[in-house]
Amino acid sequence: MALFYFETSALVKLYIRETGTDKVLQLAAAGSGNHIAILTLTPVEFRSAVRRRERLGDLDRPVANRLIARFERHLSTEYKTQSVDGTVLRSAAAVIDRYPLRAYDALQLAGFLSLKAASPEAESTFVCADRTLLDVANAEGARTIDPTS
């Protein structure tokens, strides 16, 4: 089983066309047999990214609302979710002690590492479009994909 953990910078590309969209669409295609996982905090980051683009004028309000509603519908049907528990929080804190990451980025990586440890039989890959976070994930031994490269 191939498991792709979509950090928010990659997940947004499923809903908003930008560099890397074709790659994430390929990974998430229904016929691919791939499983997509996200962190339970991702809906907050996703909404933030959409609303930020709305405020910048890249999206109008009705389009932003439709994107958020579509993502909310997909939450229960399309994605496996990794919860933020004590193990993930401790792992995120440890990652922050080793690398210069923002809190949400550390939580995303810790969520992936926890999911990977819990599913050793799966071929797990961290999908992210943030170069700093990808570098840290690679340093932690993760298999990674940058959909923008």
C-alpha positions as CSV (number, residue, x, y, z in Angstrom):
1,M,0.0,0.0,0.0
2,A,1.3,3.4,-0.9
3,L,0.5,6.1,1.6
4,F,1.0,9.8,0.8
5,Y,0.9,12.2,3.6
6,F,-0.1,15.6,2.2
7,E,1.1,18.6,4.2
8,T,-1.1,21.6,3.7
9,S,1.1,23.3,1.1
10,A,0.6,20.2,-1.1
11,L,-3.1,19.6,-0.2
12,V,-4.1,23.0,-1.3
13,K,-2.9,22.2,-4.8
14,L,-5.7,19.6,-5.1
15,Y,-8.2,22.5,-4.8
16,I,-6.5,25.5,-6.3
17,R,-4.6,25.2,-9.6
18,E,-1.0,26.3,-9.1
19,T,2.5,24.9,-9.7
20,G,2.4,21.2,-8.6
21,T,-1.3,20.7,-9.0
22,D,-0.8,18.1,-11.8
23,K,1.5,16.0,-9.6
24,V,-0.8,16.0,-6.5
25,L,-3.8,15.2,-8.7
26,Q,-1.8,12.2,-10.1
27,L,-1.0,11.0,-6.6
28,A,-4.6,11.4,-5.4
29,A,-6.3,10.0,-8.5
30,A,-9.1,7.5,-7.6
31,G,-7.6,4.7,-9.7
32,S,-4.1,5.1,-8.4
33,G,-4.7,2.9,-5.4
34,N,-2.9,5.4,-3.3
35,H,-4.1,6.4,0.2
36,I,-3.9,10.1,1.2
37,A,-3.4,11.1,4.8
38,I,-3.6,14.5,6.5
39,L,-3.2,15.8,10.0
40,T,-6.3,16.6,12.0
41,L,-5.1,20.3,12.1
42,T,-4.9,20.5,8.3
43,P,-8.5,21.9,8.0
44,V,-7.5,24.9,9.9
45,E,-4.4,25.5,7.8
46,F,-6.4,24.8,4.6
47,R,-9.1,27.3,5.5
48,S,-6.3,29.9,6.4
49,A,-4.7,29.4,3.0
50,V,-8.0,29.8,1.1
51,R,-9.0,32.9,3.1
52,R,-5.6,34.4,2.7
53,R,-5.9,34.1,-1.1
54,E,-9.4,35.6,-0.9
55,R,-8.0,38.6,1.0
56,L,-5.3,39.0,-1.5
57,G,-7.9,39.1,-4.3
58,D,-6.8,35.8,-5.9
59,L,-10.2,34.2,-5.1
60,D,-13.6,35.8,-4.8
61,R,-15.7,35.0,-1.8
62,P,-18.1,32.5,-3.5
63,V,-15.2,30.5,-5.0
64,A,-13.4,30.5,-1.6
65,N,-16.6,29.2,0.1
66,R,-17.0,26.5,-2.5
67,L,-13.4,25.3,-2.1
68,I,-13.8,25.1,1.7
69,A,-17.1,23.3,1.4
70,R,-15.7,20.8,-1.1
71,F,-12.7,20.1,1.1
72,E,-15.0,19.6,4.1
73,R,-17.0,17.0,2.2
74,H,-13.8,15.2,1.3
75,L,-12.6,15.0,4.9
76,S,-14.7,12.0,5.7
77,T,-14.4,10.2,2.4
78,E,-11.1,10.9,0.8
79,Y,-8.5,11.2,3.6
80,K,-7.1,9.1,6.4
81,T,-6.4,11.4,9.3
82,Q,-3.6,11.4,11.8
83,S,-4.7,12.8,15.1
84,V,-2.6,15.2,17.2
85,D,-2.0,13.2,20.4
86,G,0.7,13.4,23.1
87,T,3.1,11.4,21.0
88,V,2.8,13.8,18.1
89,L,3.1,16.8,20.4
90,R,6.3,15.5,22.0
91,S,7.7,14.6,18.6
92,A,6.9,18.1,17.3
93,A,8.7,19.7,20.3
94,A,11.7,17.5,19.7
95,V,11.8,18.4,16.0
96,I,11.7,22.1,17.0
97,D,14.6,21.6,19.3
98,R,16.6,20.2,16.4
99,Y,15.5,22.4,13.5
100,P,14.3,26.0,12.9
101,L,10.6,25.1,12.1
102,R,7.4,26.9,12.8
103,A,5.0,25.1,15.2
104,Y,2.5,23.9,12.6
105,D,5.3,22.7,10.3
106,A,6.8,20.7,13.2
107,L,3.3,19.3,14.0
108,Q,2.8,18.3,10.3
109,L,6.2,16.4,10.2
110,A,5.6,14.8,13.6
111,G,2.2,13.6,12.4
112,F,3.7,12.0,9.4
113,L,6.5,10.4,11.4
114,S,3.9,9.0,13.9
115,L,1.7,7.7,11.1
116,K,4.7,6.1,9.4
117,A,5.8,4.4,12.6
118,A,2.3,3.1,13.1
119,S,2.1,1.7,9.6
120,P,5.5,0.2,8.9
121,E,4.1,-2.0,6.1
122,A,3.0,1.0,4.1
123,E,5.3,2.8,1.7
124,S,4.9,6.2,3.3
125,T,5.8,9.5,1.6
126,F,5.7,13.1,2.9
127,V,4.3,15.4,0.2
128,C,5.1,19.0,0.7
129,A,5.9,22.2,-1.2
130,D,7.8,24.0,1.5
131,R,11.6,23.6,0.9
132,T,12.6,24.1,4.5
133,L,10.1,21.5,5.8
134,L,11.2,19.1,3.0
135,D,14.8,19.5,4.0
136,V,14.0,18.7,7.6
137,A,11.8,15.7,6.6
138,N,14.7,14.4,4.5
139,A,17.1,14.9,7.5
140,E,14.7,12.8,9.6
141,G,14.9,10.0,7.1
142,A,11.5,10.5,5.4
143,R,10.8,9.7,1.8
144,T,9.6,13.0,0.3
145,I,8.0,14.5,-2.8
146,D,8.0,18.2,-3.7
147,P,5.2,18.5,-6.2
148,T,6.6,21.8,-7.5
149,S,9.9,20.3,-8.7
